[in-house]
């Protein structure tokens, strides 16, 4: 018989309403992670800033989000579920309203608004997973996290397409003209989050037990500084390259040293701020690494492919987004199916098949030319994103299953933090490989005056070489993940006795 979900007072919970509100609200929040990528040229014009400055709108979201994820473990343990979700929705709503109303003379206000949005995202992403685990029993865990996969996978993937459609022109919706400018990206999600906020005040319940855990200030400072430095250093790679000591190497080294000390400190605490000892569980460690590689494969190519489509093929931002849309939809279609298959067969066969699919859909990108048919790109991207949809949530389910409910909040925070840092470093590595290859193969400026046609041809080939190198690296990540999947535990993973409350 199916488990009847109950809150902390043992009262029945409307599981469908809670999951619907959690998914819609979380989708709106996580969507903002990638939604401004397509809008950067419009924002540069509106605020009169250069590309390096406007890039900080994405960088600050990534950094604050990554810093907040480990803090979420403490907040989930200390703050009642309903209050925490309402708080996150409120912070996001305030940040979105500020962003929509930012005067073009004050770029810093938009930066603050993005930081507020990222704070909410850093809390909601792990909270969504923990709540889904609490609402469903072990036999339905894969199905529950399959629904979560709809949000975590589709929201970032669909962001560029949606913003491209919004920016393309004004749209007539219910007799009202809307769209055509960057503010519309924020005004689209604002009413949705307000409605979810109001309904959550009624239907959301406290389903996670809380403890009166005292905030360890030292742990908070070490966590914020350690993960913040690593994320900052990786974000600076696109501007300064891996060889820059002051902006890239030094912050990453400092961050790693602080994280090492943070981990040592947590191991000696009775109630750790972020329990890094979950990595002693072999199955959790392997699956967390594989989840991270999945995100590197997904986010890295999501970043590189639109640049190729727009710079080499000369297509618009809208066309670029539409080219990626079918692939994004594959995650939405396959995540729930993969969740159900996990409940029957476990994660190992899905991971092996999924990573083989990602590799099969990525390696052919190495052979892209300036005349490759768009349909070919669409189909390949669909194949690789199908692999992402097949692997992502079964792996997360397996990681959480290895720990059990008693450690679910801590495990989810560690899993998400690792994934966030891996995605940041992996994306920075792919971008730097691409740019360095382009720079090394770019013809000299003297050729431009002597033979402009030859210069243009060699410059195009240099760009293609850069994209080829980046896609080859992405294929390497997929191959590594495929090989690691052989070391996974067969069948469904359940927590060992004694780990449950």
TACOR-V872574 format. One record per helix or strand of 2 or more residues. SS is the DSSP state (2 for helix, 1 for strand). FROM is the first residue (numbers start at 1). LEN is the number of residues. If there is no record, write none. Layout:
{{SS	FROM	LEN} {SS	FROM	LEN}}
This chain:
{{2	15	17} {2	40	8} {2	51	4} {2	56	23} {2	81	20} {2	107	29} {2	138	31} {1	170	4} {1	176	4} {2	183	21} {2	217	19} {2	237	4} {2	245	23} {2	276	5} {2	282	31} {2	317	29} {2	348	20} {2	374	30} {2	405	37} {2	445	6} {2	452	36}}
